[in-house]
Amino acid sequence: MENILWRSSSNRSIGGAGLGLTISQRIIRQHGGELIAENYPEGGAIMKGRLPLDTDYQCY
């Protein structure tokens, strides 16, 4: 997963620091989850974040 979270120099014109996916990955991992990258059939990528379900959590 770490290898896909980089921005090539050719994408620098888009703007931003390119940290969004890295930050997202760290937050999701800190909560016991995972960030998954897949190819989108029409081009590009699909990012999926999965978090474990805490069955002891109570919503008030």
C-alpha positions in Angstrom: 0.0 0.0 0.0 2.8 2.5 0.8 4.1 2.4 -2.8 0.9 3.8 -4.3 0.8 6.9 -2.0 3.2 9.0 -4.0 2.7 11.8 -6.5 4.7 11.9 -9.6 6.4 15.2 -10.6 4.1 15.4 -13.7 1.1 15.8 -11.4 2.5 18.8 -9.5 0.5 21.2 -11.6 -2.7 19.8 -10.1 -1.9 21.5 -6.8 -1.9 20.4 -3.2 0.8 18.6 -1.2 -0.3 15.1 -2.1 -0.8 14.1 1.6 -4.5 13.3 1.6 -4.2 9.6 1.0 -1.2 9.2 3.4 -3.1 11.0 6.1 -6.2 9.0 5.5 -4.2 5.7 5.6 -2.7 6.6 8.9 -6.0 7.6 10.5 -7.7 4.4 9.2 -4.8 2.2 10.4 -4.9 3.8 13.9 -8.5 2.7 14.1 -7.6 -0.9 13.1 -8.7 -0.6 9.5 -7.2 -0.6 6.1 -7.1 1.6 3.0 -7.5 -0.3 -0.3 -6.7 1.0 -3.8 -8.2 -0.6 -6.9 -8.0 0.3 -10.6 -11.2 2.0 -11.9 -12.2 0.3 -15.2 -12.7 3.6 -17.0 -9.4 4.9 -15.8 -8.2 6.3 -12.5 -8.5 4.6 -9.1 -11.0 3.7 -6.4 -10.0 4.1 -2.8 -11.8 2.2 -0.1 -11.5 2.6 3.6 -12.5 -0.2 5.8 -12.9 0.0 9.6 -13.7 -2.7 12.0 -17.2 -2.7 13.6 -17.0 -2.1 17.3 -19.9 -4.1 18.7 -19.4 -2.6 22.2 -19.9 0.9 20.9 -23.2 2.6 22.1 -24.6 5.6 20.4 -26.4 8.0 22.8 
